[in-house]
């Protein structure tokens, strides 16, 4: 019995006698169809109680079914039904789907009758959680399904599809197996130190194998930026002095009035964040408080927050208005000196109001939110950065979530310690133990080893019927 078998047994047994039901589609007026999904050992028997007696139950075939009131036997809907048999179903259990006409009243009435028949309403993500517990999916595939459901752009769809395709799982399993090989020889040298097979494998070869695993893990960690931008979109921070046109630019890019625009300095005291599609690419725009010296306590907090946000975005747009003087510009340049070490674009705003004069020789893009001057060029520069990361993501094995990143960093730190201790004489037992811990960490990425808290954190993000 595997580690995963041991860890799943208790959870699976708690589900064995619970049959669940939920709406798999949004129940709303005007919807053409409502689909109710059921799963569990007794799901077929319970569903049949609500159907006309002559209903055919051919597996995997959608059939006409008269759905009846469990008490009065009155017709509720002339529906369609399909039965799936374990283990050849999404959850790995006996399951079924009931396809009703889209009336919310009919769907709710059907759910009430199915509860009377013995079904329990499913929890968020419970169908996919059962699929995981029954080894139909691993955790990465489950995360992929969650991302696919919520995808609103090609980037998000691409990252979800990538998780479902199994490339990351394959790489993690490869690393796991390579470390198992090193661990096997270490343990053999402990138990059979005089055997020819164990003497023949030098420690330098084993160290080199472990080092290659370490380098691959480091490469995966480095890939997180590509994976994050692909799966979550590019986070763009708008940084500049008061009245630099940050809110106007945000509204122009969003193509709606999201931020308040006035001539009064310091109007934006907190930050505003909004997601949008820019020529089909997903971005998050963050409008921040203007950077300046101020005695206003609330505005001062906004300025500090702006600098904090700037350190955690993927791209900073530094905005400076052409209607302000050279000394103000020099102060602004000094205040953003550290931030300019990160990925950024410099924008000179309000190009429609004044001559460019002093600023003409400065490196940057001259734009106007009012006349739209160079807004297309700005969008192209933002898209260029997104596409760079997306293409890098497509062409390599990458990670996409903070969960993957955290576990890989943990494995990397442990493996670094392992390599430092590797030359220590008579240290084989501790080295073998350290490798087991590293492999356990890698196993948690795909879910071979898990905790209930982890499963709750992942599957609670799903909708009820998935």
N, C-alpha and C positions, 0 to 999 in steps of 0.2 A: 504493500500500500504506500502511495507517494505522500509527500508532505502535504500536497494540496488535498488529497483524499482525506487525510486526517483532519485538516482544518475545515473542510466543507461538511463532513458528516453530520455534525450537530445542527448546522443551519439548514441543511436539506431536510433532515428529519422533522424540523419544526414546521416545514411547509407541506409535508406529505399528505396531511388530511385537510388542508385548507385549499379550497377552490376559490379563485378570485375572478372578478369581473370588473371591467371599466370601459368607458367610451374611448375608442381609439381615434375618433375624429372629433372635431369641435362641434358641440351641439349648439346650433343657433338657427334662428328663423331664416328661411331661404336656402339653407343647405340642402342639396339634392338627396343626400344619403347620410345616414348615421350608422357607424359600425361599432358594435360592442364586441369586445374581445374577452375570452375566458380561458383559464388554464388551471390545471390541477388534476390529480388522479381521478377524481369523480366528476370532472367537468362535463363529460359526455352524458352521463346518466342524469345529472341535474338539468342540463339544457333540454334533454328529451322530454322531461316532465312538462315543459312549457310548449311543446310542439304537438301538432296534430299527430295521431298515432301512426299513420302510414308514411311519415317522413322518411325518405331514403337517407342513409348515412354513409355513402361512399366516401372514402378518405380522399382528401385533397381535391374534391370536386364541388363546385358551387351549385347547390340545389335549391329549388323553390321550397319554402316552408311556411306553414300557417302558424304564426306565433299567437298563443292563446293566453288568456287570463288564467292563472294557476287555480283560482278558486271557482270562478263562474264558468270557465271554459269558453268565454266569449272571445271572438277574434279581436286581437289588438292590431295586428298588421299582417299583410301578405308580404312575406319577407324572403330573403335568401339566406342559406346557411352553409357553412363549410366546416368539416371536421378534420383535425390533424391528429395523427397517432404518435405517441412517444416511441422512439426518441426522435423521430423525423419531424420535429416542429421547432418553432423559434425558441421556445423555452426548454425544449427537451422533454416536456410532459405532454399528456393528452391535452389538447386545447381545441378551441373552436372560435369562429367568428359569426356573428349575426348581423346581416345587412338589412337595415330598416329604411323606410322612407324618412326624410330628414327632419320631420317635425320634432321639436324639443319635447313636446308633450308626450308623443309616442315613445321617444327614447327614454324619458324618465320613467314612464309607466312600465316599459320593458325592464329597466334596471330594477325597479321595485319588485317585479315578479321574479326576476332571477335571484334577488336576495331572499325572497320567500322560499325559493327552491333550494337554498342552502349556500349560495355564493356569498363571499365577503367582498366588499369594495376594495380594489387594489390600492396600494400605496404608490406614491410617485416612483417611477422607475422599477416597479416590482417585477414586471415581465422580463425586462432585461437583466435584472438581478438574478432571477431564476435561471435565465439562459447561462449566466456566468457560473452560478452554483452547480449547474448540471453540465458544465464544461463544454457548452456550445459556443461560448465566446471567452476570450481573455479580457483583462481589464482595459488594455489599450484599445481593443476592438469596441468595448462598451463605451469608452470615452469618444471613440470615433462616431458611433451611432448618435450619442448625445450632441456632438458638434454638427452632425449632418442635419439633425432635426431643426437646429437653430440657425443654420447657415443662411446668410442674407446676401452673400457676394461670392464671386468665383473663388476668391482667396480662401474663404471659410470652407467652401465646398471642397476645394483642393486639399486642404489640410485634413478634413474629415475623411475623405476618400483615402488619403495616404495612411491614416491610422488603420483603416479597415483592410488595406491591402497587405499588411503584415510585414512590411520592410523593417520597421523598427523592432518588432518582436523577433524577427529572424536575427538581427544584429545582436540583440540582448542575449538570445539563446546561444549564439556563437561565442560571445564573451564568457558566458556561464560555462559552456563546455570546455573552453580553453583553460579556464581556472580550475575546473574539475580535473583536468589532465595533470596540471602542476600539483594539485593537492594529492592526487593518487600516487604520484612518484614520491612526494615528500613522506606520505604515510607508509609507503613501501620501504623507504629507507629507514624509517623508525622501526618497523616490524621485522624487516629482513635485511639488515645492513650488510650481510656478507654475500647476498645473492648477486649473481653476475648481471642480471637484468637491471637491478637498481644501481649497481656500481657503474654500469655503462653510461647511464644518463648523468652527465655532469651538472653541478649546481648552476654553472654559468648558462647552460641551455635553458634550465627551468626559469632562471631569473630573466632571461631574454624573452621567454614566452609571456611571463607576467608583465614585463615592461611594455610589450606590444599591446596587451590588454589595457594597460594604463593610458597609453597614447591614444588608443581608440576612444576610451571614455572621455579623455580631454577633448578630442575632436567633436564628440557628441555634445559636450557642454558648450563648446564654442558655437555649435550650430543653433543654439537656442534663439539667438537674435533673429535668424532667418525664419525659424519655426514660429516664433511669437508674432512677428509682423505678418506672416502669412495667415495664421489662424485668428489673430485678434485685430489685425489692421495696423496701420502706421499711426502712432500717437504723435501729434504735432502740437508743440507749445508755441503760443504767440507771446513774445516778450518785447517790451519796449517802455519808454517813458509815458506819462499821462498824455492823452490826446494824440497818440501816435497813429491812431487809426486801426488798432487791433480789433475792436468790436465791429468796425465797418468791414474790415477784411473777412472776419469770421462770417458775417451775414452774407457777404458777396459769395464766398465759397459754398456756404450752405444753401444759397439762393432763397433765403427767408430771413425775416427779422427775428433773430434769436437773442441777440445781445442789445442792450439799451445803448443808443448813440446820442451823446450830447457834447456841447462845447465846454462843459464844466470839467476841469481836471479831476481825476480820482473817482469818476463815476463807478468804475468796476472796482469793488473792494474785495470781493471774494473771487473765485474762479468759476467759469462756466465750461462745461464739457459736453460736446455733442458729436455723435457719430453720423457719418454721411458717406455716400458713394461719390467718388471723384472720378469721372469717366470710367465707371464700373469698378474702381478699386476702393476698398474700405479704408477710411481714415477716421481718427478721433481728433477733433480740434479742441484745444484748451485755451480759452481766453483768460488772461490773468490781469491782476492789478498792475497799474503803471509803476515802473521803478523810479523812485525819487526819495529824497530826504523829506520826512514828514513827522509832525508831532501828533497827528491824529492816531489814536491807539488802534482803531479798527483798520484804518488804511495801512498802518505799519505792519499789522498782522498779515494783511493782504499782500504786501510787498515781500515779506518773508516766505509766504506760501508760494508766491510766484517763482522765487528762486529755488525753492524745494521741488516744485513741479518741473522746472527746467532741467533738473538733474535726473529726472525719471521719464523723459520722453525720448522718442526715437529720432526726432528732428525738431530743432528750434528754428523758428522764424524770428529773427531780430528785426524789429520795425523801428525806424526813426523818421520823423516827419520833416519834410523839407522847409516847413515854415518856422523851424527853430534854429537857433544860431550855433556857431562853431563851438563855443565854450560848453553849451549844453550837450552837444554831441560828444565832446571829449570826456565829459563827466560820465555820460552813458557808456562810452567805450571802456572806461576804467571799471565801471560797476559790473560789466559782463565779461571781464578778462578771463576768469576761470571757466565760465560757461562756454566760451568760444573754443574750448578744447574738444567739445562734443560736436556731433554732426549738426550743421546749421546752414542757413542761408541768410544773408543780410539784405533787407528790403528798405528802400527809401520811399516813404509813402507821401501822399498828397502831391503827386507830381503835376497835377493839374492847376495848383494854386500859385506856384512860384518858379522862378528860374532855378536851375540846379547849381549854378555857380560853384561854390566851394566843394560841394559834394560830387560834382561831375567826375572828378578824378578818383573818387573812392570806388572800391570794388563792391558791387552790389547791384540789385535789380530795382529800377525805378518803376513804381506802380501807382495806380489810382483806383481805389474802390469805386469812386464816383463815375469816372469815364471808362473803367475796365482796362486801362492801359496796362499791358503786359500781364494781365491775370491769366491768360491762356499759357503764357510762357512759364509763369509760376506753377501752374497746375502740371505742366509737362515735367518740370524739375522734380516735383513731389512724386509724380507717377514713375519717373525714372528710378528714384530710390526704392519705391515699392517693388517695381519689376526686378530690380537687381536682387533683392532679397528673395522674392518669389522664385526666380530662376535658379538661384543657388539652392533653395529648398527642394525644387524639383529634381535637381541633379545630384543629390547626395542624401544619405540617411540622416535625418534631423530629428530633434525633439521639439515638441510643441507646447508643453505645459510646465508650470512651476513644480508640479508633482514629479515629473520625470527629471527635471533639473535638480531638485533637492536630493533625490535618491542617488543620482549619478555623482553629485558633488560629495555625498556621504561615502559612496563606494571609492571615489577617487582619493579622498583623504585617507581612508583605511588602507588602500593599496599603496599609497605613497609611504605610509608607515611600514607596511610589509616589506617594501623594497629596501628601505633604510636598514631594516633588521636582518635582511636576508643573509648577509655574510657572517652573522654572529654564530660562533661554534655551538653545537648541541642545542640549537634553537628550533629544531624541526617541529616539535609538538605545538609550540606556540604559533609558528608560521602556519601550520595546517589549520589551527583553530581560527586564525585571522582570515584565512582564505574562505573558510565556511561562512564567517560573518559577512564577508564581501559578497559571496554568492547569494546569501540570503537577502542582502540589500538589492542586488540586481533582480532577484526573483520577485520582489515586491512591485517592481515596475510593471510586470505582465500579470501579476496577481497569483503566481504560484504559491506565494505566502501572503497572507493579508490579515488585517484586523477588522473587526466589525465597524470601528469608527471610520476606517478608510472606505469601506463599502457604503456606509451611510453618507459620507461626504460626496462620493461619486454619483450614486444612484438617486439621491434626493434632488439632483438638478434636472432629472427627467420629468416629462409630463406624466400625468396619471396613467394614461393608457399605453405607455411604452415600456 
